[in-house]
């Protein structure tokens, strides 16, 4: 936890969006725990944990990050399943890459559409 606190404190210092460093560090740790324990948790728990983290960092509703989180979680789980089954193939890595690309593109849209909407209201 100390490393996560230091990490998010450093990000907070340069961020223009105020967020709670303690809460963000806890949410970061939480998604790691959910990821590790996902087989014992309800479906969608990892997606929610990842969306909660993004929502806290960017101070926006969790729903804005649902797609980002879903793609990211799917990439993680695919990689884990392939590793458990003796490794990922080149095709698996391409699929993982595509999922992550969709995830980060979705994050970009969630953030930039919010900026556009705010500018449009002014």
C-alpha positions in Angstrom: 0.0 0.0 0.0 2.8 2.5 0.7 4.0 2.3 -2.9 0.5 2.8 -4.3 0.1 5.8 -2.0 3.3 7.3 -3.2 2.4 6.5 -6.9 -1.0 8.2 -6.7 0.4 11.1 -4.6 2.9 11.8 -7.4 0.1 11.6 -10.0 -2.1 13.9 -7.9 0.7 16.5 -7.8 0.6 16.9 -11.6 -3.1 16.3 -12.1 -5.6 19.0 -12.8 -8.4 16.8 -11.5 -8.5 16.6 -7.7 -8.9 13.1 -6.4 -8.5 11.4 -3.1 -5.1 9.7 -3.0 -6.0 7.3 -0.2 -9.2 6.1 -1.9 -7.5 5.8 -5.3 -4.7 3.7 -3.8 -7.3 1.5 -2.1 -9.2 1.1 -5.4 -6.0 0.2 -7.2 -5.3 -2.5 -4.6 -8.9 -3.7 -4.8 -8.9 -4.4 -8.5 -5.7 -6.4 -8.0 -7.4 -8.5 -5.3 -10.6 -8.9 -7.4 -8.5 -10.0 -10.4 -6.7 -12.6 -8.3 -9.9 -13.8 -6.7 -12.2 -13.4 -9.7 -13.2 -17.0 -9.9 -14.9 -16.7 -6.4 -16.6 -13.4 -7.1 -19.7 -12.6 -9.1 -19.4 -12.0 -12.9 -18.5 -8.4 -13.6 -16.7 -7.8 -10.3 -13.4 -7.1 -12.1 -15.1 -4.8 -14.6 -16.7 -2.8 -11.7 -13.4 -2.6 -9.8 -11.6 -1.2 -12.8 -14.4 1.3 -13.6 -14.4 2.4 -9.9 -10.7 3.2 -10.1 -11.1 5.3 -13.3 -14.1 7.0 -11.9 -12.1 8.1 -8.8 -9.1 9.2 -10.8 -11.1 11.3 -13.2 -13.9 12.3 -10.9 -16.7 11.1 -13.2 -19.4 8.5 -12.9 -18.4 4.9 -13.0 -20.8 4.3 -15.9 -18.6 6.4 -18.2 -15.8 3.9 -17.8 -17.9 0.6 -18.1 -16.8 -0.1 -21.6 -13.1 0.7 -20.9 -13.2 -1.6 -17.9 -15.0 -4.4 -19.7 -12.4 -4.5 -22.5 -9.5 -4.3 -20.1 -10.9 -7.0 -17.8 -11.5 -9.3 -20.9 -7.9 -8.9 -22.0 -6.7 -9.7 -18.5 -8.8 -12.8 -18.2 -7.9 -14.1 -21.6 -4.2 -13.7 -20.9 -4.7 -15.5 -17.5 -6.7 -18.4 -19.1 -4.1 -18.8 -21.8 -1.2 -18.8 -19.3 -3.0 -21.5 -17.3 -3.4 -23.5 -20.5 0.4 -23.5 -21.3 0.7 -20.1 -22.8 -0.8 -17.7 -25.2 -0.4 -18.0 -29.0 0.5 -15.2 -31.3 -3.2 -15.0 -32.2 -4.1 -14.7 -28.5 -1.7 -11.9 -28.1 -3.2 -10.1 -31.1 -6.7 -10.5 -29.6 -5.4 -9.2 -26.2 -3.7 -6.3 -28.0 -7.0 -5.5 -29.8 -9.0 -5.6 -26.5 -6.5 -3.3 -24.8 -6.6 -0.9 -27.8 -10.4 -0.8 -27.5 -10.1 -0.3 -23.8 -7.8 2.7 -24.0 -9.7 4.2 -26.9 -12.9 3.9 -24.9 -11.2 5.6 -22.0 -10.0 8.4 -24.3 -13.6 8.9 -25.6 -15.1 8.9 -22.1 -12.7 11.6 -21.1 -12.8 13.7 -24.2 -16.6 13.5 -24.7 -16.9 14.8 -21.2 -14.6 17.8 -22.1 -16.6 18.4 -25.3 -19.9 18.3 -23.4 -18.6 20.7 -20.8 -17.4 23.2 -23.4 -20.7 22.9 -25.3 -22.6 23.9 -22.1 -20.6 27.1 -21.7 
